[in-house]
Amino acid sequence: MGNYENDMGIPSLSVAESLADVLNVSLDYLACGEKANVISVKGLKEEQIELVTELIQELARPANHNPKLTRQQQELLARIIEQFVH
């Protein structure tokens, strides 16, 4: 651990992942010291992950900071609800 702290070595990805788990931080934080917003998709189906990812991307677009949902956002939310209810 001291070698990593003193820039005398770089941990492998698997070691870095283990360190992040033990320290309860993201790999981004461990590597860069920045707090990353992480959403766990553990236990979700692939289609559910794709839908949630699409929703995040849609809501993050600068033009979409309107408090009212666009038709595309409404349809996407309907698909998400359908996927998680059934």
Residue frames relative to the residue before (quaternion, step in Angstrom):
aa qw qx qy qz dx dy dz
M 1.0000 0.0000 0.0000 0.0000 0.00 0.00 0.00
G 0.6433 0.5425 -0.3206 0.4348 3.58 0.94 -0.82
N 0.6207 0.5438 -0.3423 0.4491 3.58 1.05 -0.74
Y 0.6589 0.4982 -0.3103 0.4704 3.58 1.00 -0.79
E 0.6593 0.5157 -0.3036 0.4552 3.57 0.96 -0.86
N 0.7407 0.3925 -0.2089 0.5036 3.58 1.09 -0.70
D 0.4753 -0.7021 0.4090 0.3373 3.59 1.27 0.33
M 0.4370 0.6887 -0.4649 0.3442 3.57 1.05 0.77
G 0.7929 0.0774 -0.0553 0.6019 3.56 1.26 0.02
I 0.2635 -0.7349 0.6032 0.1632 3.52 -1.29 0.40
P 0.3862 -0.7323 0.5022 0.2497 3.60 -0.72 0.99
S 0.5493 -0.5665 0.4857 0.3761 3.55 -1.22 0.48
L 0.6750 -0.4924 0.3506 0.4231 3.56 -1.23 0.33
S 0.6694 0.4975 -0.3143 0.4534 3.60 0.91 -0.82
V 0.6380 0.4977 -0.3257 0.4891 3.60 1.06 -0.70
A 0.6402 0.5203 -0.3221 0.4644 3.59 0.96 -0.85
E 0.6390 0.5231 -0.3204 0.4640 3.57 1.00 -0.83
S 0.6528 0.5045 -0.3061 0.4750 3.58 0.98 -0.85
L 0.6395 0.5181 -0.3211 0.4686 3.59 0.98 -0.83
A 0.6470 0.5155 -0.3169 0.4640 3.58 0.94 -0.88
D 0.6429 0.5151 -0.3219 0.4666 3.60 0.98 -0.81
V 0.6729 0.4980 -0.2965 0.4597 3.59 0.86 -0.96
L 0.7326 0.4116 -0.2224 0.4944 3.58 0.99 -0.87
N 0.3489 -0.7707 0.4590 0.2714 3.57 1.36 -0.11
V 0.5198 0.5728 -0.4462 0.4501 3.55 0.88 1.08
S 0.5526 -0.5847 0.4612 0.3742 3.57 -1.27 0.23
L 0.6291 -0.5073 0.4141 0.4189 3.56 -1.28 0.24
D 0.5858 0.5714 -0.3653 0.4438 3.61 1.10 -0.68
Y 0.6788 0.4838 -0.2909 0.4696 3.55 0.88 -0.96
L 0.6488 0.5254 -0.3161 0.4507 3.55 0.95 -0.88
A 0.7281 0.4393 -0.2379 0.4694 3.59 0.93 -0.90
C 0.8319 0.2352 -0.0728 0.4973 3.57 0.88 -0.93
G 0.4533 -0.6972 0.4490 0.3270 3.57 1.20 -0.25
E 0.5828 0.5664 -0.3754 0.4457 3.56 1.24 0.29
K 0.4467 -0.6758 0.5211 0.2689 3.51 -1.05 0.81
A 0.1519 -0.7917 0.5882 0.0641 3.58 -0.69 1.06
N 0.3856 -0.6739 0.5748 0.2582 3.53 -1.13 0.67
V 0.0194 -0.8152 0.5765 -0.0520 3.53 -0.54 1.19
I 0.1427 -0.7643 0.6246 0.0734 3.53 -0.94 0.92
S 0.3348 -0.7518 0.5353 0.1899 3.55 -0.69 1.08
V 0.1556 -0.7789 0.6027 0.0764 3.56 -0.95 0.92
K 0.2925 0.7804 -0.4987 0.2383 3.53 1.29 0.32
G 0.8145 0.2422 -0.2040 0.4862 3.55 -0.86 1.00
L 0.5892 0.5630 -0.3789 0.4385 3.60 1.26 -0.04
K 0.4930 -0.6182 0.5204 0.3225 3.53 -1.23 0.54
E 0.6758 -0.5081 0.3500 0.4033 3.57 -1.23 0.49
E 0.6627 0.5032 -0.3113 0.4590 3.60 0.92 -0.88
Q 0.6321 0.5237 -0.3290 0.4669 3.60 1.05 -0.73
I 0.6342 0.5239 -0.3228 0.4682 3.58 1.00 -0.82
E 0.6538 0.5163 -0.3098 0.4582 3.57 0.94 -0.89
L 0.6648 0.5056 -0.3028 0.4591 3.59 0.95 -0.85
V 0.6609 0.4923 -0.3071 0.4759 3.58 0.93 -0.87
T 0.6323 0.5260 -0.3222 0.4687 3.58 1.00 -0.80
E 0.6519 0.5140 -0.3066 0.4656 3.57 0.95 -0.89
L 0.6499 0.5125 -0.3177 0.4626 3.59 0.97 -0.83
I 0.6427 0.5168 -0.3230 0.4643 3.60 0.92 -0.86
Q 0.6650 0.4967 -0.3049 0.4670 3.58 0.90 -0.89
E 0.6533 0.5196 -0.3105 0.4549 3.57 0.96 -0.85
L 0.7098 0.4564 -0.2640 0.4671 3.58 0.87 -0.91
A 0.6576 0.5282 -0.3062 0.4413 3.60 1.17 -0.51
R 0.4981 0.6563 -0.4372 0.3607 3.60 1.21 -0.27
P 0.5462 -0.6560 0.4099 0.3214 3.60 -0.84 0.95
A 0.6716 0.5058 -0.3049 0.4473 3.59 0.98 -0.76
N 0.6938 0.4960 -0.2679 0.4482 3.58 1.22 -0.33
H 0.4253 0.7047 -0.4755 0.3106 3.60 1.08 0.57
N 0.3481 0.7127 -0.5051 0.3403 3.53 1.25 0.55
P 0.5037 -0.6761 0.4318 0.3204 3.64 -0.85 0.83
K 0.6615 0.4601 -0.3129 0.5028 3.61 1.19 -0.43
L 0.4581 -0.6827 0.4994 0.2732 3.54 -1.01 0.84
T 0.4463 -0.6570 0.5357 0.2867 3.53 -1.10 0.75
R 0.6721 -0.4702 0.3724 0.4341 3.56 -1.28 0.22
Q 0.6407 0.5263 -0.3184 0.4595 3.59 1.00 -0.84
Q 0.6606 0.4952 -0.3089 0.4723 3.60 0.96 -0.82
Q 0.6313 0.5305 -0.3288 0.4604 3.59 1.01 -0.78
E 0.6665 0.4938 -0.2992 0.4716 3.58 0.95 -0.88
L 0.6391 0.5233 -0.3161 0.4667 3.55 1.01 -0.80
L 0.6531 0.5016 -0.3113 0.4743 3.59 0.93 -0.84
A 0.6262 0.5297 -0.3348 0.4638 3.59 1.01 -0.76
R 0.6534 0.5014 -0.3110 0.4743 3.60 0.99 -0.82
I 0.6386 0.5212 -0.3241 0.4642 3.58 1.02 -0.79
I 0.6537 0.5073 -0.3156 0.4645 3.57 0.89 -0.92
E 0.6412 0.5259 -0.3146 0.4619 3.57 0.95 -0.89
Q 0.6712 0.5122 -0.2904 0.4504 3.59 0.92 -0.92
F 0.7501 0.4107 -0.2286 0.4651 3.59 0.89 -0.87
V 0.6376 0.5253 -0.3316 0.4555 3.60 1.18 -0.42
H 0.7650 0.3551 -0.1876 0.5034 3.57 1.03 -0.76
